[in-house]
Amino acid sequence: MRILIADDHPARYEPLLVKLSALGVDPAKEICFVVCADEAASELESKHYDLLILDIILPLYKYNQATTHTYSLDLLHRIHVDEEINKPGKVIGITADKAAAIAASDQFDENTWAIIDYTAQSDTWMHRIINCVEYLKNNKNHEPRAIETPSVDIAVICALETPELEAILALPWNWQPSRPVDDSVFVNDGWFYVGQTKVTVAAAFSTRMGMVSTAIKSLLMINSLRPKILVMTGICAGVKEKVGLGDVLFADPAWDFQSGKRVIDAGTRKFSFAPHQLPADHRIRAHFEQLRSDRAFFTELPKLFSQACEFTTTLRIGPVASGSAVLADGHTIEEIKDQQRELLGVEMEIYGLYAAAFNASGLQPRTFALKGVCDYADPDKKDEAQAYAAFASAKVLERFFDRYGSRFFGEQNGNQ
């Protein structure tokens, strides 16, 4: 195992070295520290490293004081295109600067590399690196062999880490630090009991918003984890006369509202829509039809939120359309209603989720999506509405499994 750490603040890794030593990694022989992008490039030219931990903000040379994310991104570009560079097995970016993380996110996403937020007040960044090293060591120490792929009962996918995945990880499901399940998917594992049955959960957020990214992450999780149930939670825009802010939508069916063909009709250019609708799992829908009558739960839900709020929640079941752009003009949603008169909401991912599950080979997971309404696809968007909508969708998911989990898991019901 060879690890290259490129960071101009090497002292912060002292506690990590202790944990790596406990894993059998010899810091003196297997870990190399460099403090600038130029030294990192030289090391990668001379030898292969299983893992590169790269500070997003680095100086170009060790005698420079100026630091910027540009030098790290240039190094990543060289790793991708330069044949003289020995490509590391995995790359993890690390930074305490959120602006730098945003600037680097696209380049990391394109290569399925991860960025970790560093903070001296939390050990989460260390846990993620440790989990990655354990994964690499296991792959390195074992010859490929035919083994049964481990499975989970529930896989949860969110489009955003904040506030959507955060709301899921706030559920009392015994969450563990994130770990890699393959070279491009990190998940948080959790579990809870339904009666005497232990139900396992894996949660992840998508690389970026949108149907394509969601479909790719969904297929990777289906193939890696073989979940019995696949679900997406999060936030969406609602149709004002049909739903209220804070309502939770069970999406059935979902479709890409931008699918179709541009034509000329009588000299006028028009867009001819051709939506392909995909349903949620019919058995799960039947249980949500029962859950929406749980008046005591929905009345109490806003009181459980972490701060006082003006929102209320009703569970709505019906059509939700997906598109590739955030809507904020207040008009496009009116055009989408022409495709489905019962339209409840619009968002960017659900159709990708449903398409991935529908096209998965082997045993397909039961799939559905819950999205909380945080705006009306107009310019009036509020952070507190997004936080509550994400919270509400997560709590409705928890309530569903509390009430009906025994119908889907356990010796008698798990494979039905």
C-alpha positions, 0 to 999 in steps of 0.5 A: 500500500502506497499513500501520497499526501499532498498538503502544505499543513501536514501536521493535521494528519498526525491523528490519521497516521495513528489510525492508519498504523493500527490498520497495518499501514507503516507511515515511514515506508508506505506514506509520503508527504509533499507540500506543493503541487510540483512535488506531488507531480514528481512523485506521481511521475516516479512511482505508483500510489494506491491513494492520493490525498490532495489538498484542494488549495496548494502552492505550486512550489514549496517556497511559494506562499501563494496558494490556490485551487488552480494548482491542484486542478492542474495536477488532476488534469495531468493525472487524467491526460499525461501518460508520464503520470502514474495514475493513482488508484484513487484520489480524495480531495480535502479542504476546509474551504467550501468555495474551493470545494465547489470550484473543484467539484466538477473535475472530481465528479467527472472522474468519480473522485471524492472531496472531503470537508476538513474540520478540526472539530470533527473526525468525520474526514478521518473516518472517510479516509480510513474506510477508503484505505480499508477498501483499497487494502482488501482489494489489494490483499485478496485475489478476485474470487466468486463471492456473493455480493452483499445486499441491503434491505433499503437503498436511499438516494438523495440529490443533495448532501445538504439538506436532503441527505442530512435529513436522512442521516438525522433519522435514528437509524444507527448511521455509520461513517461513509464507506466506499462500496466500489471505486465511485460510490460512498454510502452511509450504512445504518439499520433499524428493527422492524419487530424482531427483524433487523433492516439494513439501510445504505444512503448516498447522495448523487454526484450532482443534480439531474436525471443522468447523475441519479440514474448512474448512481442508482444503477451503481447502487443496485449492482453493488448493494442489491437493495430490496427497496430503492427510494429517493427523498428530498425537495421539489417544486409544487403546483400551487393550486394542488399542494402546499409548502411542506407537503410530501409528494409520492411520485406516481408516475414520473416522466421527463417533461422535456422529452419530445421533438421540435417540429414546424407546423404550418410554418410555426416552430413547435415542440411536440411532447413525447413523455414516457411515464414510469410508475412507482411500485404498486404495492408500496403505493397501496400502503402510502394510500393508507398512510396519508390518513394518519392524521395524528402523525401529519399534525404532529410533524411540524412540531418535530422540526428543529425550529419553529416553522409556518409549514404543514404537511399533507401526503399527496400521491400523483404525477411528478415531472422531471426536468434537467433545469431548476425552474424559477420563472413561475411559467414553465410549470404551467406548460408542463401541466398540459402534459398531465392535468393531475400534475402535483410537482416538478423536480430534476431526478425521479425519472432517472431513478425509476428508469434505472430500476426499471432497466436493472438486470436481475431482481429489480428493487421496489422503487418509489420517491418522496419529495417535500414541496419547498417552492412553486417553481418561481423566484420565491425560494427560501432556505427554511422551506428547503430544510423543512421539505427535506425533513418532512420527506425523510420523516414520512419515509421513517413513518412508512417503515415504522408502520408497514416495514413488517409487510416488506421485511422478515422471514415471511415477507422479505421476498414478496 
